[in-house]
Amino acid sequence: MSAFAGRLAAAVAARESQVVLGLDPDPARVPGGAAGAREFCRRLIAEAGPACVAVKPQLAYFEALGAEGWAAYEDACRAAADAGLVVIADAKRGDIGQTTRMYADAFLRGPVDAMTVNPMMGGDAVAPFLEAAADRGRGVFVLVRTSNPGAADLEDLELAAGGPWHEALARLVAAWGAPLTGPEGLSSVGAVVGATVPERIARLRALMPDQPFLLPGVGAQGGRPADLGPAFGGRAAGALVAASRSIIFADDPGRAAEALREEVWAVWGASAA
Amino acid sequence: MSAFAGRLAAAVAARESQVVLGLDPDPARVPGGAAGAREFCRRLIAEAGPACVAVKPQLAYFEALGAEGWAAYEDACRAAADAGLVVIADAKRGDIGQTTRMYADAFLRGPVDAMTVNPMMGGDAVAPFLEAAADRGRGVFVLVRTSNPGAADLEDLELAAGGPWHEALARLVAAWGAPLTGPEGLSSVGAVVGATVPERIARLRALMPDQPFLLPGVGAQGGRPADLGPAFGGRAAGALVAASRSIIFADDPGRAAEALREEVWAVWGASAA
């Protein structure tokens, strides 16, 4: 097993939280360019971090600020790691093998524990991420069924062999993750699964029993924490709930994060009971 | 029509080239960190640029160098534009709408003319790229069928409605590109189509009559320029041939680029005759 799954499970247990703090320093709401983004992230990590288990910097917001934005991203990762938080780079990268190796070098390093990956290009495009995760004790979260309305356009197309395209993908992710699964039955290869349709979550949990789920879509996109019980699969670290706007632009980010932490932790407890 | 398609067509005609110079400053072969990458790109643009119509910096190689790598990427884009080359950022980005807007801001700006896009997440995830392209006179190239062996894993899955998944995607790309198609019948929404299977190229050209094709896979991956006739669809700018290693690590990059330029230009001429 890559050390990531074990680290994640330990962090969830120690912090009693499955909340992932999405760091999206939207320039429309965060003035001051890269310096403003840096300050914004540090403040959020201080205020909301204690109620969270991880942060998820969204690379787009940093890259829109150019080279200085990259430096702000790296600063946010260091600040989060210093605060004891797991760091998941939301990069959604995917490319041919030798290029994927470079993206693995770009993201699976330093204070970053895991990254999100786009699997469209197939197994050989994802393999270098898996190798880097195994070699470096890190993790990946593979996009499987995203939470946006347009996800149906391609991810839900019905296959001749039966079932939607994203279920064939889910089976691949389970296979890719098998060598990185430890005795606790949690893999260092996770899956991004939208939190908006409860039935789909249960179906994907059955297809990917060992994958930690990273669940976007709670709050603004309509997903309800109360519906997430099946996502855990009997493990506290089986489901991580990502939230960004509902926390980072709240009047009191610490209180918003703590409220979500309590709600999700209670759903996990009820699902395990 | 976004101005990109017109600019691209004019550049192909003026330079009599469909060759896209892939800028992949692989640290295993390009020493000196970000400064070395910057120097490497500037030298290649000077030596091989005259035989090319465009450059395609691959973001992974720059991002592996962190914030300084981003500055080197921006420098390479400026140098290429100053040399009269079209600039295509090979970023393969795709995310939910508001995040996609940030990626559009990150890449479709300054000297960059177009970028590559990953469409897995569907129409609403791609839409902000299309809007930015239309508003700013820029272009996008959407991944449709990539050239790597593993592409078959997901892109080729047979649909219940008939045909492989990537053909349903091709129809979407044609629809997305229609509003950005000019009187010349060339859209500013292009498609990335692997150059390795000639029959597939012809089929995808039929499904996407107006899309400029960006064709990776010639050379190292087995694609042969002689097979690319059907890709052009009767327009000189209908097909762009991307090459990186076979040029940038050649003993004489200028000569390697010129040889490929002549070969592809002759195939285009024969296809139009």
Interface residues (C-beta under 8 A of the other chain):
Chain A: D24 D26 Q58 A60 Y61 E63 A64 G66 A67 E68 G69 W70 A71 E74 K92 R93 G94 D95 I96 G97 Q98 T99 T100 M102 Y103 D105 A106 F107 N118 P119 M120 M121 G122 G123 D124 A125 V126 A127 L143 T146 S147 N148 P149 G150 A151 A152 D153 L154 E155 L157 E158 L159 A160 A161 G162 W165 A168 L169 L172 P216
Chain B: D24 D26 Q58 A60 Y61 E63 A64 G66 A67 E68 G69 W70 A71 E74 K92 R93 G94 D95 I96 G97 Q98 T99 T100 M102 Y103 D105 A106 F107 N118 P119 M120 M121 G122 G123 D124 A125 V126 A127 L143 T146 S147 N148 P149 G150 A151 A152 D153 L154 E155 L157 E158 L159 A160 A161 G162 W165 A168 L169 L172 P216
